[in-house]
Amino acid sequence: MTNTQWVIPCNVQYYDVVGAFNKFNVIDWKQSKNLSKAKTGDIV
């Protein structure tokens, strides 16, 4: 089984995504339709 890599878009004018990834180990994110295909082990 091959793992998939996912890119989740955000508006950096409203959310400091770089700061959040530097500060937190885990970030909760609203799931998009396409992400429902993600499997355990995928890189998000």
Backbone as a printed PyTorch tensor [residue, N CA C, xyz], in Angstrom:
tensor([[[  0.8520,  -1.1800,   0.0000],
         [  0.0000,   0.0000,   0.0000],
         [  0.9000,   1.2470,   0.0000]],

        [[  0.5970,   2.1950,  -0.8370],
         [  1.3540,   3.4330,  -0.9420],
         [  0.6480,   4.5440,  -0.1780]],

        [[  1.4160,   5.2990,   0.5880],
         [  0.8510,   6.4560,   1.2910],
         [  0.7440,   7.6250,   0.3340]],

        [[ -0.2310,   8.4800,   0.5650],
         [ -0.4820,   9.6580,  -0.2550],
         [ -0.0840,  10.8970,   0.5320]],

        [[  0.3730,  11.9300,  -0.1620],
         [  0.6720,  13.2110,   0.4750],
         [ -0.4260,  14.2000,   0.1020]],

        [[ -0.9230,  14.9530,   1.0910],
         [ -2.0240,  15.8860,   0.8990],
         [ -1.5650,  17.2950,   1.2400]],

        [[ -2.0090,  18.2680,   0.4660],
         [ -1.7660,  19.6800,   0.7520],
         [ -3.1130,  20.3210,   1.0590]],

        [[ -3.2120,  20.9440,   2.2290],
         [ -4.4590,  21.5680,   2.6530],
         [ -4.2920,  23.0830,   2.5420]],

        [[ -5.0810,  23.7650,   1.6930],
         [ -4.9240,  25.2080,   1.5220],
         [ -5.4720,  25.9940,   2.7160]],

        [[ -4.9150,  27.1780,   2.9120],
         [ -5.4540,  28.1060,   3.9030],
         [ -5.1410,  29.5230,   3.4440]],

        [[ -5.8510,  30.4680,   3.9840],
         [ -5.6250,  31.8710,   3.6720],
         [ -4.6810,  32.4430,   4.7300]],

        [[ -3.4230,  32.7030,   4.3480],
         [ -2.4210,  33.1720,   5.3080],
         [ -2.7090,  34.5820,   5.8190]],

        [[ -3.6520,  35.2810,   5.2090],
         [ -4.0570,  36.5870,   5.7380],
         [ -4.8580,  36.4220,   7.0250]],

        [[ -5.4590,  35.2490,   7.2180],
         [ -6.3030,  35.0050,   8.3780],
         [ -5.7230,  33.9800,   9.3440]],

        [[ -4.7710,  33.1800,   8.8980],
         [ -4.2390,  32.1050,   9.7430],
         [ -2.7340,  32.0080,   9.5650]],

        [[ -1.9830,  32.1030,  10.6540],
         [ -0.5240,  32.0030,  10.6230],
         [ -0.1400,  30.5250,  10.6180]],

        [[ -0.2190,  29.9130,   9.4580],
         [  0.0150,  28.4750,   9.3470],
         [  1.4540,  28.1080,   9.7050]],

        [[  2.4220,  28.9090,   9.3200],
         [  3.8240,  28.6230,   9.6440],
         [  4.0350,  28.6960,  11.1570]],

        [[  3.5000,  29.7380,  11.7810],
         [  3.6030,  29.8690,  13.2310],
         [  2.9200,  28.7220,  13.9530]],

        [[  1.7730,  28.3000,  13.4530],
         [  1.0400,  27.1970,  14.0740],
         [  1.8370,  25.9010,  13.9960]],

        [[  2.4260,  25.6020,  12.8420],
         [  3.2120,  24.3770,  12.7110],
         [  4.4750,  24.4310,  13.5630]],

        [[  5.0310,  25.6130,  13.7710],
         [  6.2010,  25.7420,  14.6360],
         [  5.8410,  25.5690,  16.1110]],

        [[  4.6260,  25.9560,  16.4860],
         [  4.2220,  25.9540,  17.8930],
         [  3.5840,  24.6390,  18.3380]],

        [[  2.8100,  23.9960,  17.4680],
         [  2.0180,  22.8290,  17.8640],
         [  2.5020,  21.5520,  17.1780]],

        [[  2.3700,  20.4250,  17.8750],
         [  2.6830,  19.1230,  17.2820],
         [  1.5520,  18.6280,  16.3890]],

        [[  0.3270,  18.9820,  16.7500],
         [ -0.8590,  18.5370,  16.0110],
         [ -1.7330,  19.7560,  15.7530]],

        [[ -2.2750,  19.8550,  14.5330],
         [ -3.1830,  20.9480,  14.1860],
         [ -4.4840,  20.3380,  13.6720]],

        [[ -5.6060,  20.7120,  14.3020],
         [ -6.9160,  20.2700,  13.8130],
         [ -7.3170,  21.1480,  12.6470]],

        [[ -7.8900,  20.5450,  11.6060],
         [ -8.2340,  21.2800,  10.3950],
         [ -9.5640,  20.7710,   9.8760]],

        [[-10.3870,  21.6820,   9.3820],
         [-11.6510,  21.2810,   8.7700],
         [-11.3420,  20.3570,   7.5970]],

        [[-12.0380,  19.2470,   7.5440],
         [-11.7840,  18.2540,   6.5050],
         [-12.4960,  18.6400,   5.2130]],

        [[-11.7500,  18.6230,   4.1020],
         [-12.3480,  18.8830,   2.7970],
         [-12.8840,  17.5810,   2.2170]],

        [[-13.6670,  17.6850,   1.1430],
         [-14.2110,  16.4870,   0.4950],
         [-13.1060,  15.5260,   0.0880]],

        [[-12.0590,  16.0530,  -0.5400],
         [-10.9990,  15.1910,  -1.0430],
         [-10.2300,  14.5040,   0.0690]],

        [[-10.1110,  15.1550,   1.2170],
         [ -9.3540,  14.5740,   2.3130],
         [-10.0620,  13.3650,   2.9090]],

        [[-11.3300,  13.1960,   2.6170],
         [-12.0410,  12.0220,   3.1240],
         [-11.4520,  10.7370,   2.5490]],

        [[-10.6440,  10.8530,   1.4910],
         [ -9.9680,   9.6920,   0.9040],
         [ -8.6480,   9.3820,   1.6020]],

        [[ -8.2270,  10.2280,   2.5510],
         [ -6.9630,  10.0210,   3.2530],
         [ -7.0390,   8.7640,   4.1070]],

        [[ -5.8920,   8.0980,   4.2120],
         [ -5.8010,   6.8670,   4.9900],
         [ -4.7310,   7.0250,   6.0630]],

        [[ -4.7810,   6.1890,   7.0850],
         [ -3.7550,   6.1770,   8.1140],
         [ -2.3940,   5.9990,   7.4650]],

        [[ -1.4480,   6.8400,   7.8580],
         [ -0.1000,   6.7850,   7.2980],
         [  0.1400,   7.8040,   6.2030]],

        [[ -0.9280,   8.4120,   5.6680],
         [ -0.7680,   9.4650,   4.6630],
         [ -0.1250,  10.6850,   5.3060]],

        [[  0.5830,  11.4660,   4.5180],
         [  1.2000,  12.7020,   4.9830],
         [  0.2860,  13.8550,   4.6060]],

        [[ -0.1660,  14.5900,   5.6240],
         [ -1.0790,  15.7110,   5.3840],
         [ -0.3700,  16.9990,   5.7330]]])
